[in-house]
Amino acid sequence: MKAMILAAGRGTRMAPLTDHCPKPLLPLAGKPLIVHHLEKLAAAGVRDVVINHAYLGHMIEAELGDGSRWGIRIHYSRETHALETGGGVRQALAILGDEPFLLINGDVWTDWDYRTALDVELTAPQDLGHVWLVDNPEHHPQGDFSLSDGMVVDRPGLTFSGISVLSPALWQQATATQHAPDTAFALAPMLREAMAQQRMGGSHLDDQWVDVGTPQRLHALEQQLTGSGS
């Protein structure tokens, strides 16, 4: 299974740290945030990883190269302007191919084993994806979706982890993809369409997980991982 790491966001909530550094390259416990994902993907047996980028993307390519130092192949999907998750993945489908792929938000951190995701099997066209939900963090108490008999339903209860296995068929049938190829659009409405059709599976992720979306949460995670004081 191929994987895609979403890395095209501007990272405005991370300012001023992202004024001159793309969010995926912010240091965390001695290495760029995105490298934590690359190492875990390599350990899980993933060999092809797609990374999309827009803001300061040249810095991402210069830092990560072709991925050979981790035993993987990195393919870059360059966006002239950020296409959001839905649009960014649609542009990258030519690289990802026709099989389901693992999709990861670049600004989350988890100690969860990605091999669990690689074991998910989707039976298209019935199954369009499988998403992992986490307990609601303090900064998002209302949650996003809920689980019911192994399916995701559009009812707040748990928070989307930003980790999913999705079928390219999700883009083939989604209303959002009727827009022009270079149009930015979100993933959430596509997931909700699939939920309404009872075609989106899900599981609860109870390992450590952090949305590294602000300097404060990055600092707190740094302290946790390194055992440093406040």
C-alpha positions as CSV (number, residue, x, y, z in Angstrom):
1,M,0.0,0.0,0.0
2,K,1.2,3.5,-0.8
3,A,0.9,6.4,1.7
4,M,0.4,10.1,1.3
5,I,1.4,12.7,3.9
6,L,-0.4,16.0,3.6
7,A,2.1,18.8,3.9
8,A,0.8,21.7,1.8
9,G,-0.8,23.9,4.5
10,R,0.5,27.3,5.3
11,G,0.6,26.6,9.1
12,T,-0.8,30.0,10.1
13,R,-1.6,28.8,13.6
14,M,2.0,27.9,14.0
15,A,3.3,31.4,13.4
16,P,5.8,32.8,13.9
17,L,7.5,29.4,13.8
18,T,6.3,28.9,10.2
19,D,7.2,32.3,8.9
20,H,10.4,30.9,7.4
21,C,10.0,27.2,7.8
22,P,7.2,24.9,6.5
23,K,5.3,23.2,9.3
24,P,6.3,19.6,8.3
25,L,10.0,20.6,9.0
26,L,9.5,22.0,12.5
27,P,11.7,20.1,14.8
28,L,10.3,17.7,17.3
29,A,12.5,15.6,19.6
30,G,15.5,16.1,17.4
31,K,14.0,15.6,14.0
32,P,11.5,17.3,11.7
33,L,7.9,16.5,12.5
34,I,7.4,14.8,9.1
35,V,10.3,12.5,9.6
36,H,8.5,10.8,12.5
37,H,5.9,9.7,9.9
38,L,8.5,8.6,7.4
39,E,10.3,6.4,10.0
40,K,7.0,4.8,11.1
41,L,5.9,4.2,7.5
42,A,9.2,2.6,6.6
43,A,9.0,0.4,9.7
44,A,5.5,-0.7,8.7
45,G,6.8,-1.8,5.3
46,V,5.6,1.1,3.2
47,R,7.9,1.8,0.3
48,D,6.2,4.6,-1.7
49,V,5.2,7.8,0.0
50,V,3.6,10.8,-1.8
51,I,4.1,14.2,-0.2
52,N,2.2,17.2,-1.4
53,H,3.5,20.7,-0.8
54,A,2.9,24.3,-1.6
55,Y,4.2,26.8,0.9
56,L,8.0,26.6,1.0
57,G,7.8,23.3,-0.7
58,H,11.4,23.5,-2.0
59,M,12.6,23.4,1.5
60,I,10.7,20.1,2.1
61,E,12.3,18.5,-1.0
62,A,15.7,19.7,-0.1
63,E,15.5,18.3,3.4
64,L,13.9,14.9,2.6
65,G,15.3,14.2,-0.9
66,D,14.2,11.0,-2.6
67,G,13.6,9.2,0.7
68,S,16.4,6.7,0.3
69,R,17.9,7.4,3.7
70,W,14.8,5.7,5.2
71,G,14.6,3.0,2.6
72,I,11.5,4.5,0.9
73,R,10.7,6.3,-2.4
74,I,9.3,9.8,-1.9
75,H,7.2,11.2,-4.7
76,Y,6.3,14.9,-4.6
77,S,3.0,16.4,-5.7
78,R,3.7,20.1,-6.1
79,E,0.8,22.6,-5.8
80,T,1.1,26.1,-7.1
81,H,-1.5,27.0,-4.5
82,A,-2.8,24.9,-1.6
83,L,-5.6,22.7,-2.8
84,E,-6.8,21.6,0.6
85,T,-7.1,17.9,1.4
86,G,-9.7,16.9,-1.2
87,G,-8.1,18.8,-4.0
88,G,-4.5,17.9,-3.0
89,V,-5.3,14.2,-3.0
90,R,-7.1,14.5,-6.3
91,Q,-4.0,16.0,-7.9
92,A,-1.9,13.2,-6.5
93,L,-4.1,10.3,-7.6
94,A,-2.0,9.9,-10.8
95,I,0.9,9.0,-8.5
96,L,-1.1,7.0,-5.9
97,G,-2.7,4.8,-8.5
98,D,-5.9,2.8,-8.5
99,E,-5.5,1.0,-5.1
100,P,-6.5,2.2,-1.6
101,F,-3.8,4.3,0.1
102,L,-3.0,5.4,3.6
103,L,-3.6,9.2,4.1
104,I,-1.9,11.0,7.0
105,N,-2.2,14.6,8.1
106,G,1.3,15.9,8.4
107,D,0.6,17.9,11.5
108,V,-0.4,15.1,13.8
109,W,1.8,12.8,15.9
110,T,1.0,9.4,17.2
111,D,2.8,6.3,18.5
112,W,0.3,4.1,16.8
113,D,1.6,1.3,14.6
114,Y,0.8,2.1,10.9
115,R,0.8,-1.6,10.2
116,T,-2.7,-1.7,11.6
117,A,-3.8,0.6,8.8
118,L,-2.1,-1.5,6.1
119,D,-4.1,-4.5,7.2
120,V,-7.4,-2.8,6.3
121,E,-9.0,-4.2,3.1
122,L,-11.5,-2.2,1.2
123,T,-13.9,-3.9,-1.2
124,A,-14.7,-1.3,-3.8
125,P,-17.2,0.0,-4.9
126,Q,-18.9,-0.9,-1.6
127,D,-16.2,0.4,0.7
128,L,-14.9,3.9,0.1
129,G,-12.6,4.2,3.1
130,H,-11.8,3.5,6.7
131,V,-11.0,6.3,9.2
132,W,-9.6,6.3,12.7
133,L,-11.3,8.4,15.4
134,V,-9.8,9.5,18.7
135,D,-11.2,10.8,22.0
136,N,-11.9,14.5,21.8
137,P,-8.9,16.6,22.8
138,E,-9.4,19.7,25.0
139,H,-9.1,22.0,22.0
140,H,-11.9,20.2,20.1
141,P,-14.4,19.0,22.7
142,Q,-17.4,18.7,20.4
143,G,-15.8,16.1,18.1
144,D,-16.5,15.3,14.5
145,F,-18.0,11.9,13.9
146,S,-19.2,8.8,15.8
147,L,-18.9,5.0,15.3
148,S,-21.8,2.6,14.9
149,D,-21.2,-1.1,14.3
150,G,-17.9,-0.5,12.6
151,M,-19.2,2.4,10.4
152,V,-18.7,6.1,10.8
153,V,-21.8,8.2,11.2
154,D,-22.1,12.0,10.8
155,R,-22.8,12.7,14.5
156,P,-20.3,14.4,16.8
157,G,-18.8,12.2,19.4
158,L,-15.2,11.5,18.5
159,T,-12.5,13.4,16.7
160,F,-11.1,12.5,13.3
161,S,-7.5,11.6,13.8
162,G,-6.3,12.7,10.3
163,I,-5.4,9.1,9.5
164,S,-7.4,7.1,7.0
165,V,-7.3,4.4,4.3
166,L,-9.2,5.7,1.3
167,S,-10.1,4.4,-2.1
168,P,-9.6,6.5,-5.2
169,A,-13.3,5.6,-5.9
170,L,-14.2,8.2,-3.2
171,W,-12.9,10.9,-5.6
172,Q,-14.6,9.4,-8.6
173,Q,-18.1,9.6,-7.1
174,A,-17.8,12.7,-4.8
175,T,-19.7,15.8,-5.7
176,A,-16.7,18.0,-4.9
177,T,-14.7,16.5,-7.7
178,Q,-17.0,18.1,-10.3
179,H,-15.0,21.3,-9.8
180,A,-12.1,22.3,-12.0
181,P,-8.9,20.2,-11.5
182,D,-7.0,23.1,-9.8
183,T,-9.8,23.9,-7.4
184,A,-9.2,23.6,-3.6
185,F,-11.8,21.6,-1.7
186,A,-12.0,19.8,1.6
187,L,-12.1,16.2,2.4
188,A,-14.8,16.3,5.2
189,P,-17.8,16.8,2.8
190,M,-16.6,13.8,0.8
191,L,-16.5,11.7,3.9
192,R,-20.0,12.8,4.9
193,E,-21.3,11.8,1.5
194,A,-19.8,8.3,2.0
195,M,-21.2,8.1,5.5
196,A,-24.7,8.9,4.2
197,Q,-24.3,5.9,1.9
198,Q,-23.0,3.7,4.7
199,R,-19.7,3.2,2.8
200,M,-17.2,4.6,5.3
201,G,-15.8,2.3,7.9
202,G,-14.0,3.3,11.1
203,S,-12.2,2.4,14.2
204,H,-11.3,4.0,17.5
205,L,-7.6,4.8,17.9
206,D,-6.7,4.7,21.6
207,D,-2.9,5.1,21.3
208,Q,-1.2,8.4,22.0
209,W,-2.2,11.0,19.5
210,V,-1.6,14.8,19.3
211,D,-2.8,17.4,16.9
212,V,0.4,19.4,16.7
213,G,-1.3,22.5,15.5
214,T,0.0,25.3,17.7
215,P,3.4,26.3,19.1
216,Q,2.0,25.5,22.6
217,R,1.0,21.9,21.7
218,L,4.3,21.4,19.8
219,H,6.2,22.5,22.9
220,A,4.2,20.3,25.2
221,L,4.8,17.3,23.0
222,E,8.5,18.1,22.8
223,Q,8.6,18.0,26.6
224,Q,6.8,14.7,26.7
225,L,9.0,13.0,24.2
226,T,12.3,14.3,25.6
227,G,11.4,14.3,29.3
228,S,12.5,17.9,29.6
229,G,11.1,20.3,32.2
230,S,8.9,23.3,31.6
